[in-house]
Amino acid sequence: MFHASPPRCSTAAAILLFTTVGVIAQAPAAEQTMNIVMEDQFRTKRETVTHQGAVVVLVYAERHGAEAALQLGRQLHLRFHPTADSASADAWSKQPVVGLAGWPAGLPVPDVQVIPVASLTEVPRALQPVARARMRKDSPHVPVWLDFEGTLKQMFGIIPGEPNVVVLDTAGRVHSVLSGKLDEQEYEQFVGLIDQLRLAAHPTLRVAEQPGGNITR
């Protein structure tokens, strides 16, 4: 589950980052926005479409990659919501997002919603209530989406033992899929990509680089 400290990742862990902007641009407008729906540990229905206007970062993993996924998700949340570091547990996920250089005063700044997802395809249906109860105990305040059906694995693939990431832009379109451990440089590039997507939400702002660059080793 999503708790404790992460294990070491293999040095051979792959970075599989690819952008889907070109493909999405060819799709009809009705197909551009993707809505991913699951329940969390409290049986509350969660949908990515409710976060339109924000960049959505789904961080998911199977059991052996859960610790690394937790660390990455926490790191990203604190990067864009630094006041969460001193917030109470129940306010941790509700902190304001950092601003953007050059963003017009008076306009809401696009948020970054980092969503932890537990891939639990190995859990039999009869034991799903037990898994929910365990998740409620481990994460009593932060919602964790529970992927019992393997939705993200089927749609985007998964590398066992590693954190896996899907990025949706502020319009709810899939932009990037990432698997594996990021080194410091790759992490900073990834954070920069998220900020580019935030800036791109304002059509009159000039963006230095279009949000579509790949991270490679």
Buried (B, 14 or more C-beta within 10 A) or exposed (E): BBEEEBEEBEEEBEBBBEBBBEEBEEEEEEEBBBEBEBBBBBEEEBEBEBBBBBBBBBBBBBBEBBBBBBBBBBBBBBBBBEBBEEEEEEEBBEBEBBEBEEBEEEEEBBBBBBBBBBBBBEBEEEEBEEBBEBBBEBBEEBBBBBBBEBBBBEEBEBBEBBBBBBBBBBBBBBBBBBBBBBEEEBBEBBBBBBBBBBBBBBEEEEBEEEBBBEBEE
